Amino acid sequence: MIKSELIKRISSQNPHLFERDIEKVVNAILNEMIEALRRGDRVGLRGFGAFSAKLREARQGRNPRTGAAVAVGKKAVPFFKTGKEMRARLNRETVPSD
């Protein structure tokens, strides 16, 4: 699912809200999460999971095409850990209907 599909889904479940307003709310939530991660904070959504940023140190890499050494700078990469409830819901057995 992409962001536009999420917005359309929320809009269909809430016909009293304008799609443009839903888009503003979704964007505001995502922007706040990104800013929290940039500050080094952890973003936890109970029952869903937790987002955090892990720092990768600068390292020496290789260009896969030429094999030449390339300096790769330090950077933050996002990390997500699922919550127990999400894991349980994802792994729940579906009961076949006879």
N, C-alpha and C positions, 0 to 999 in steps of 0.2 A: 504494500500500500504506500502510495506517495502522498505528500501533504495535500494536494488538491483533492484526492480521493477522500482523505480524512475529513476535509472541510465539507465536501458534498454529503458525506455520510452523516455528519453531525447536523447539517442543514436539513436533511430529510427526516431526521428524528426530532427536530425542533422547528417545525414550519413557521412558528411565530417569530423566529429570529431571521434577520437578513444575512445572506451568505457573506457579504462584505464585512459585517460585524464579527461573524464567526472567524473569518480569516484574520482579522485584526487581533482577536483574542488568542488564536493559535500562534500567530507570529510573536505576540507579546510573551507568551509562555516560553516558547523556544528561545527567544532572545534573552530572557532572564536566566534560563538554564545555561546558555552559552556564557553569559557574563559571570555567573557564579563559578563555572568551571575555569574561566580565565583567571579569576581571583584565587584559584586553588581550593575552592570550596567543593564539597560533595553534595550532589543533588539526589535525595532519596525520595522515592514515591512509594509509600507503604503499599505492600501487596503486589507491586509491579517490579521494582528493582532500584538500583542505585547507579548513578553516573559519577565518574570521577575522571580526572585527567592525570595521566602518568607521564613523567618527564623522561625522555630518551636523551641520553648524553650525545654529544658530538662524536662522530666516528668516521672511520675511513671506509668508504664503500667502493664498489666497482661498477663501471659502466658495462652493462651486460652485452652490448653490441661490440665494443672495442676492447674491453678488458682493462681499460685505463683506470687508475686510481682516482677517486672523486671524494672530496671532502663533503660529508653530510653534517649539517649543523644540528645543534640540539633543538628539540621540539617537543611539544606536548601532544600526546595522542589520547583520544577519548577511550574510556574503558567502561563497560557496562556489566553489572553483575545482577542476575535475575533474583527476584524475591522468591521466598518459599511458596507463596500462594500462586504466583505466576507459573512456577515450575510444576506445581500440582495440577493446575488447570490445563497446561500444555500436555501433560502426560496422562491425563484422565482417560480411562478406557471409554470408548463410545459403545453404548449398548445397542446391538443390532435390533431393528424392529422386525418382528416376524408377522 
